[in-house]
Amino acid sequence: MSSKISTWLESAVETPIEMSSRIRLARNIESLPFPGRSQDEEKFAQLVQDMAIHLEGYQQVDVRKLSYEERGVLVEKHLISPNFAKHGHACFINEDESISIMVHEEDHIRIQSLGASVDMNEIYAAAEQVDKILEDNFKYAFDENYGYLTACPTNVGTGLRASIMVHLPALASTGLLQQFVSNISRFGFTLRGIYGEGSQSIGYIYQLSNQLTLGQTEDEIIDNLLELKEQLIEEEISLRERFIGEHEVETRDRIFRSLGLLRYAQTISLKEAAKALSDVKIGVDLELLTLEKFKFQPLIQMIQPAFIKTLIDSDEVLSVAELDKKIDERRATLLRNTLGG
């Protein structure tokens, strides 16, 4: 697999706050037990072979044969889940890496469609097109009353998880984000870390997504999520404007200090780099900085550990401490070269 930024992300237009969107569909084959109830390698291998026949133009990747770093890159590109990197079998990925299909994750099939600077309904349409191809050729586990049957009860129904990646430094730094999370959880939505459930936020980046799929149509889930997103964006913009109005000198100072750090640091951790990139992103959004080639989301992806490891000579024999040190040095070099240090 390529360690370069995915084509769909590289060509995306940078916008304030909203970064990218994802639609995920969970599906299971009626004649097979859920993956957690069976480890029949032969049956799952046959499923992969049968799917390959109908997925023309997709690259088939045997995750079990990939190195730790290669699997990490796929996670950092959001093409597979962290859990799938550890326990998954195979996945199918299209040419621009906007669609991936995981086979034998928590469910038999998980279709993911990714995009930025496009309507979420278009992203859903792309996932639905793949879903139709598979449903025409495989009998899904489906109940007339409950909908699509899944390993986790919260996915039963449409099997759809819609999520939007958002950059929320103002809300997060003021502590107001937790209040928003408490409010939306009552309506079946949540804010999670950068890689979804169980992950942490870095650089004040969060995933806004639905938690329940039963009792709502796909359109209702997406429409409600988009409405929540707009509310979140309004709150974030309002706070940013207040910051620049009431604390302009402090805000400018933080932004330009962070830019200086990224341009001249000789070694930098992931947490420190993500925080500095977040500050610079605010500066660009508020038009306090002009950086023509600055693209926040690709940079956040490129500074992740697995991406950085691909830049390190694989023939070098390094201890864990030496490797961590080398990663921080290479990350700093990447940022200096990108931001003109």
Protein Blocks (a to p, Z undefined) as FASTA:
>chain_A
ZZbdcfklmmpccdehiabdcdddddddfkbccfkloccfklmmmmmmmmmmmmghiacd
dfklpcfklmmmmmmnopacfklmmmmcbdcddfkopaccdehilbmbdcddddehiafk
lmmmmmmmmmmmmmmmpccdddfklopadfblklgcjhpacddddddfklmmnopmmmmm
mmmmmnopacddfklghiacehhiacdddfbfghiafklmmmmmmmmmmmmmmmmmmmmm
mmmmmmmmmmmmmmmmmmmmmmmpcbdcfklmmmmmmmmmmmmmnopaccfklcfklmmm
mmpmklmmmmpcfkbccdfklmmmmmmmmmmmmmmmmnoZZ
